[in-house]
Amino acid sequence: MELAEGLNAVSATVAPKYFYDTLGSQLFEAITRLDEYYPTRTEAGIFDAASGDFAATLAGAGIGHPCLIDLGAGSCAKATRLIPHLQPRQYVPVDISVDFLREAAEQVQSTFPALDIVGVGMDFSAGLALPPQVQRDNRVFFYPGSSLGNFSPAEAQAFLQRLADPAQGAARGLLLGIDLVKDKATLEAAYDDSLGVTAAFNKNVLRHVNTLLGSDFDVHQWRHIALFNEAESRIEMHLQALHNLTVRWPGGERRFRGGERIHTESSCKYTVASMSALLRRAGFKQISYWTDPKDWFAVFWAAA
Ligand code: AVJ
């Protein structure tokens, strides 16, 4: 099993998708409202300012009546604000959390009764096989929130390459939200807030792992760490054992020395130049972008 394998690795890891049990999703929602966590509100500001440009941008790429594919839709809140501007013919929210998605999609349907909605519950990090009801042409992929940052740059390129692939139909576009490199203090504060919400979010992964694996992690024995790795241009979150301890689960165990860490998340930060280059390598053309006045976050448009 992936979880046991990650825990037994020389440098222990738990993949960030395990943050998002119900409590984890709620803690993430709380993070987006923290003073220190600027990405969500900065991105919203960019969308508010730029949304008037979107119709012209789509028209320029020859995309009419788009099929809006919302990758990691969650509450569908961001798409709900975008829909009046993009006027999609079809809306396809995709999320790993199926029950959450169903309720959110119903909410969108009541707001836009005439819109054709096809909800898809899947882990798209593994591949993007959409059901046949999804419109083939004029697809616009919507990937906000800098979620792409959880992939390494090589993985991100491979993922974007699949979106740019002609197999996805004619006239494709991508609307992508990306957090930009900035000073270390601002970045680290965003992932180690004064209320300790991000620390709770990080430690909650141990509770979720206990449920999934039957392990006996004691949350009290771990400390939250967030650091900006400048060489790799990424925020890393770790959980550090406060002292020597052993974690046991049915069929396995792992001893941790005091100070030893479990790597739980990498959140890669890009520059406008590095993301533009990555989009080009993935096969996208006609790249444009909008940023906020501080250049903290960027929304990219790229046509395939
Ligand atoms: C959902 C992956 C974009 O990396 O900023 C927030 C997750 N982790 N605080 C991010 C997260 C800690 C978030 N993403």
Residues whose N, C-alpha, C, O or C-beta is under 5 A from the ligand:
A	BS01	AVJ	G145 S146 S147 N150 A190 S267
